[in-house]
Amino acid sequence: MTNSTIKTIGVVGAGQMGRGIAQVAAQSGLNVCLLDANKELAIGSVARIGKALDRLVSKERISQEVRETSLARISPFSDFQDLADCDLVVEAAPEREDIKIDIFTKLAAVTREDTILASNTSSISITKIAACTGRPEKVIGMHFMNPVPVMKLVEIVRGLATDDSTYEATVALAQRFGKTTVAARDIPGFIVNRILIPLINEACFALYEGLGSAEDIDIGIKLGLNHPMGPLELSDLIGLDTCLAIANVLHQELGDDKYRPCPLLKQHVAAGWLGRKSGRGFYAYDAQGKRVN
Ligand SMILES: NC(=O)c1ccc[n+]([C@@H]2O[C@H](COP(=O)([O-])OP(=O)(O)OC[C@H]3O[C@@H](n4cnc5c(N)ncnc54)[C@H](O)[C@@H]3O)[C@@H](O)[C@H]2O)c1
């Protein structure tokens, strides 16, 4: 499989990342099979991509015609068998090893031998995910940033057995999406989250220890370090469940207590305060994901 022969991609997990990946792929002219745990979720996600494209039309970034043709390329599914003809599949399901292993086992069974199987995992070992497929040379990490249509970077992570043609085709595909790639080794957190998650976790400790309010911490980092977003508002965007899952992988896999997740982060996740997607995290949000406090 080379970049020029990739015409249809599958996206497994139609949450915030999967929707973004499906959108950029469709806007790049690919057919997209968007799969979620059930058909209603997948159909709802296609509708949400339609709304995202509407916003681009109203900002005059794309024409109405491009909106229609892009959306028409995305089909919702819930049965893995419907991904049989995909040339490449990107998995964007929750950050849990058991879920990802289950998905890759199914993907390996239904897709062709030459289909590239990519994971958008933030921290889980690509080598471990690849081992369940029987063709680890075709498995790779394709780590998009959030929000996918806006953020320019894709981290490309080779597992121990990933072959050169899989790597080259995946880099070329990311470039076709208008992205810049960096190559990261398959070590927990890769490059971006190895650095970002300790920052977010430390901001949680700062709040937990009363160094300042959430707002003070975010303004401090934004204006003091020239970051476009503060770490707590960024963690609300990422999803506190995802941040905690990555922190746990860093802590367990690297075995260093400096990565231990902050109790306040654990508590928020236990309460279901997951950030923008649940309406409350360190801040509160309306149904459109707009901050209300
Ligand atoms: N949120 C971020 O900022 C971010 C950034 C980069 C990478 N990631 C990674 O992307 C992945 C997805 O994160 P997200 O923020 O989109 O999560 P999310 O919770 O928004 O979406 C996950 C989706 O997967 C679906 N799902 C659950 N089990 C499934 C299954 N067995 N088969 C198919 N679909 C299933 C859920 O219904 C949901 O729609 C994670 O691995 C995460 O680490 C997230």
The ligand as an SDF file (V2000), in Angstrom:
LIG
                    3D

 44 48  0  0  0  0  0  0  0  0999 V2000
   -8.5640   14.1600   23.0540 N   0  0  0  0  0  0  0  0  0  0  0  0
   -7.3920   14.5240   22.5820 C   0  0  0  0  0  0  0  0  0  0  0  0
   -6.9900   15.6980   22.6920 O   0  0  0  0  0  0  0  0  0  0  0  0
   -6.5190   13.5260   21.8780 C   0  0  0  0  0  0  0  0  0  0  0  0
   -5.4200   13.9810   21.1330 C   0  0  0  0  0  0  0  0  0  0  0  0
   -4.6460   13.0390   20.4460 C   0  0  0  0  0  0  0  0  0  0  0  0
   -4.9540   11.6880   20.5490 C   0  0  0  0  0  0  0  0  0  0  0  0
   -6.0200   11.2890   21.3030 N   0  0  0  0  0  0  0  0  0  0  0  0
   -6.3160    9.8590   21.3620 C   0  0  0  0  0  0  0  0  0  0  0  0
   -7.3990    9.5850   20.4790 O   0  0  0  0  0  0  0  0  0  0  0  0
   -8.1790    8.4940   21.0020 C   0  0  0  0  0  0  0  0  0  0  0  0
   -9.6310    8.9240   21.1140 C   0  0  0  0  0  0  0  0  0  0  0  0
   -9.7180   10.0670   21.9480 O   0  0  0  0  0  0  0  0  0  0  0  0
  -10.9990   11.0380   21.8790 P   0  0  0  0  0  0  0  0  0  0  0  0
  -10.6350   12.2550   22.6500 O   0  0  0  0  0  0  0  0  0  0  0  0
  -11.5010   11.1580   20.4900 O   0  0  0  0  0  0  0  0  0  0  0  0
  -12.0570   10.1820   22.7440 O   0  0  0  0  0  0  0  0  0  0  0  0
  -13.6710   10.2740   22.7510 P   0  0  0  0  0  0  0  0  0  0  0  0
  -14.0810    9.7800   24.0680 O   0  0  0  0  0  0  0  0  0  0  0  0
  -14.1130   11.6300   22.2980 O   0  0  0  0  0  0  0  0  0  0  0  0
  -14.1030    9.2400   21.5830 O   0  0  0  0  0  0  0  0  0  0  0  0
  -13.9310    7.8610   21.6480 C   0  0  0  0  0  0  0  0  0  0  0  0
  -14.9630    7.2290   20.7230 C   0  0  0  0  0  0  0  0  0  0  0  0
  -14.7220    5.8210   20.6170 O   0  0  0  0  0  0  0  0  0  0  0  0
  -15.9590    5.1420   20.6590 C   0  0  0  0  0  0  0  0  0  0  0  0
  -15.7360    3.7650   21.0670 N   0  0  0  0  0  0  0  0  0  0  0  0
  -15.6220    3.2460   22.3200 C   0  0  0  0  0  0  0  0  0  0  0  0
  -15.3720    1.9200   22.2590 N   0  0  0  0  0  0  0  0  0  0  0  0
  -15.3340    1.6060   20.9360 C   0  0  0  0  0  0  0  0  0  0  0  0
  -15.1360    0.3880   20.2300 C   0  0  0  0  0  0  0  0  0  0  0  0
  -14.8950   -0.7540   20.8720 N   0  0  0  0  0  0  0  0  0  0  0  0
  -15.1880    0.4020   18.8710 N   0  0  0  0  0  0  0  0  0  0  0  0
  -15.4140    1.5570   18.2100 C   0  0  0  0  0  0  0  0  0  0  0  0
  -15.6000    2.7530   18.8220 N   0  0  0  0  0  0  0  0  0  0  0  0
  -15.5620    2.7600   20.1750 C   0  0  0  0  0  0  0  0  0  0  0  0
  -16.8140    5.9660   21.6320 C   0  0  0  0  0  0  0  0  0  0  0  0
  -18.1980    5.7110   21.4470 O   0  0  0  0  0  0  0  0  0  0  0  0
  -16.4070    7.3930   21.2280 C   0  0  0  0  0  0  0  0  0  0  0  0
  -17.2180    7.8970   20.1840 O   0  0  0  0  0  0  0  0  0  0  0  0
   -7.5150    8.0870   22.3270 C   0  0  0  0  0  0  0  0  0  0  0  0
   -6.6090    7.0430   22.0790 O   0  0  0  0  0  0  0  0  0  0  0  0
   -6.7800    9.3550   22.7290 C   0  0  0  0  0  0  0  0  0  0  0  0
   -5.6790    9.0950   23.5630 O   0  0  0  0  0  0  0  0  0  0  0  0
   -6.8180   12.1680   21.9430 C   0  0  0  0  0  0  0  0  0  0  0  0
  1  2  1  0
  2  3  2  0
  2  4  1  0
  4  5  1  0
  4 44  2  0
  5  6  2  0
  6  7  1  0
  7  8  2  0
  8  9  1  0
  8 44  1  0
  9 10  1  0
  9 42  1  0
 10 11  1  0
 11 12  1  0
 11 40  1  0
 12 13  1  0
 13 14  1  0
 14 15  2  0
 14 16  1  0
 14 17  1  0
 17 18  1  0
 18 19  2  0
 18 20  1  0
 18 21  1  0
 21 22  1  0
 22 23  1  0
 23 24  1  0
 23 38  1  0
 24 25  1  0
 25 26  1  0
 25 36  1  0
 26 27  1  0
 26 35  1  0
 27 28  2  0
 28 29  1  0
 29 30  1  0
 29 35  2  0
 30 31  1  0
 30 32  2  0
 32 33  1  0
 33 34  2  0
 34 35  1  0
 36 37  1  0
 36 38  1  0
 38 39  1  0
 40 41  1  0
 40 42  1  0
 42 43  1  0
M  CHG  2   8   1  16  -1
M  END
$$$$
